[in-house]
Amino acid sequence: MDVIKLGLGGFGTVGSGLAKILDMNADRIAKRLDRKIEIKSALVRDLNKKRAFDLGPNATLTDNPDELVNDPEVDIIVELMGGLDTARDLILKAFAAGKHVVTANKHLLAEHGLELFQAARENNVGLMFEASCAGGIPIVQTLKESLAGDKVNNMLGIMNGTANYILSEMTTKGMDFNTALADAQDLGYAEADPTFDIEGFDTAHKLCVLIRMAYGVDYPLEDIPVQGITGVTPMDIQFAREFGYRIKLLAHVMDVDGQLEAGVHPALVPYTYLIARVGGNYNAIRLTGNAVGPVMLHGQGAGDLPTGSAVLADIMHLIRHMKQGVTPDNTGFDGLAIEKAKILPPEESESKYYFRFTVADRTGVMAAITKSMATHGVSIAQAVQKGEAGAEGVPLVIITHETRAKDANAMIEEVDAMDFTVEPCVKFRIL
Amino acid sequence: MDVIKLGLGGFGTVGSGLAKILDMNADRIAKRLDRKIEIKSALVRDLNKKRAFDLGPNATLTDNPDELVNDPEVDIIVELMGGLDTARDLILKAFAAGKHVVTANKHLLAEHGLELFQAARENNVGLMFEASCAGGIPIVQTLKESLAGDKVNNMLGIMNGTANYILSEMTTKGMDFNTALADAQDLGYAEADPTFDIEGFDTAHKLCVLIRMAYGVDYPLEDIPVQGITGVTPMDIQFAREFGYRIKLLAHVMDVDGQLEAGVHPALVPYTYLIARVGGNYNAIRLTGNAVGPVMLHGQGAGDLPTGSAVLADIMHLIRHMKQGVTPDNTGFDGLAIEKAKILPPEESESKYYFRFTVADRTGVMAAITKSMATHGVSIAQAVQKGEAGAEGVPLVIITHETRAKDANAMIEEVDAMDFTVEPCVKFRIL
């Protein structure tokens, strides 16, 4: 049986996961493809570091990228290094050498994706990236193939397991953010430096990739509004719960009369939505197509085996094409140049809001706030004022009807400046 | 721009749905494929019947299958007629004429799938069928491509919207079965003759198709144990709820040491599983792969637009292949002949059970029942006896640990024959 040989860029968690699956499911793979798959070489920084998986005597570790990409026996390069420059160089070299590439690198695709798709096209090779977005959830393939004939009205995604785990712990156990983060780090669900995860950047990278898949347009990463979860408090989680919501770190994109509105924010989701009940470090994506209606995909977003599974699916997809002597459609849009998205200015976005004001317990406060709201056209759906007056002030929570961001921001600016305001207004969108 | 022309077999609900989407999303389709798609002709029984969608002056309605399949301008035949003989004949004629086929016909695939895959292979044409299983959920594509490198440990599916709607109404509103069925029929969620849906046959057809996709083996339809929902009562739903379960009509398959266990039954699912909360006429499939871990897909299972969306995705998949001059892998197993499944004898399957005995309120009943259980190795996890004695007898509900079906059946036979038994034991598996 013919053997397809892989050159891995990097051999850490995901590389070891891939190697384990190739070993564990070798018979299934051979049955499906009539081919064997072997890792022939892996590019690493430290040749002497102990590895989680022993690739065996026939495989080589190298610290030289050219050795990897110029090997005529290697058909597919699997980029698992992460980061920007080294990964980009490796991929471009692989293309120039006529090799297909599978990557898990959402950051690279968000920053340099257009250049990479162009280079892949010019060299007539495949660039596959299911593992870059929520590893265990086949969202890239679903958008590219299964929903190819739909128009995506909107997409909501929980795409970072670390952030979701932290929020779940805060929700189910009433922990504050710092305790939940430390907990997550102890369990290996959060990195020593968790910035990319908790600040929402990782989610924004993935959103950028998925917007291209769903709409065939590029919403530049630097234009995506991003807010992380560090400002979420147990008090907000409790108030949200009382109103019938859960707080999740959500990526969202929606088509508003031909313009795209997108962002990454902690947001309130109705408890009745299945996506509100996604717990722990699971991921989920809920989207609505104008034909298929609402669809939700749920699974593990990270980990050696789930991510390795996505990488393997892409490798097998490439092999099916290689057997027939053709190249896949990398972008799902016939390899056409991806044009820039028509972006709805964020200030024009409309949404329901959750506002938590912290105010001094004084006559006239509610009147002043509601007057400011009325002035700016912000309409109140629900309101609650609770708790005893203390030095910290009294929380006043308001849920609004659909409100324009511009008006919400203007109202907050006005109220935050009022002399009874003890702390700035905390604002979350309701999606 | 080149035009791909379709010949539809049937022009009812799904055909109209497809036509609507082709119209609604024409620009998106053209952007993705650099092709237009048109329905050129449709095979119908009654040329004069009023149709939900006007195909326009360039399309033809015909009642002659040969006219449809022999038209050299038509590249793809879309079989939407349902049923067995006429649909099978049409598809085989289409293959012989060198045309690709897209079908939504789960019954035909379950009964004659192997023959059709063989014929497609011999004629080197595509046979696609995403719409046959839970229309709005991309399960076929997911199993074929995204989870190609995984071994599927088990799959649970709610795949019939009618049955799920009825059970949801019974669960949320306490209705009895007949009332819920009548309700569903009024709303158009159930057919005038709902047999295929409520007896589980429709679900069994889909399970048969999905087992092939997941395992590459054929589990013959006639060997799949099938039990419908007509025996589910509000009392069982209430007891199940108290124990922390919901009752759903579930298709299930699991790999038990290389043998497959499969069936369609009403079953209890833990409330904590997302699949337990699938309501209304939605469908969901939850599966576990040995690499990807647990994955759940959720969406609409039927309807003109969701099913039309799946049909369109298959058409576009075929067009992508046609543009490159190749044929898709129809079975996901390199077109190899699909061997017969190694089937675990149903009596050997192990599962937790819910038993509801209806017994006379008399001394010694509990002792006799528990003695019978002990004799047959059935171990009790939870038990409750409730209600006042009436002429109808007292309900006694027992939840067991993992039990072999053979032992459960023997125990029930023994207890049902005892003189205190007022009604036969009601038995549901817990999955």
Interface residues (C-beta under 8 A of the other chain):
Chain A: G17 I21 M24 N25 R28 I29 K31 R32 L33 D34 E130 G135 G136 I137 P138 Q141 T142 E145 S146 L147 A148 G149 D150 K151 G216 L274 R277 G289 N290 A291 V292 G293 P294 V295 M296 L297 H298 G299 Q300 G303 L305 P306 G308 S309 A310 L312 A313 I315 M316 H317 R320 Q324 G325 V326 D329 G332 F333 D334 L336
Chain B: G17 K20 I21 M24 N25 R28 I29 K31 R32 L33 D34 E130 G135 G136 I137 P138 Q141 T142 E145 S146 L147 A148 G149 D150 K151 G216 L274 R277 G289 N290 A291 V292 G293 P294 V295 M296 L297 H298 G299 Q300 G303 L305 P306 G308 S309 A310 L312 A313 I315 M316 H317 R320 Q324 G325 V326 D329 G332 F333 D334 L336
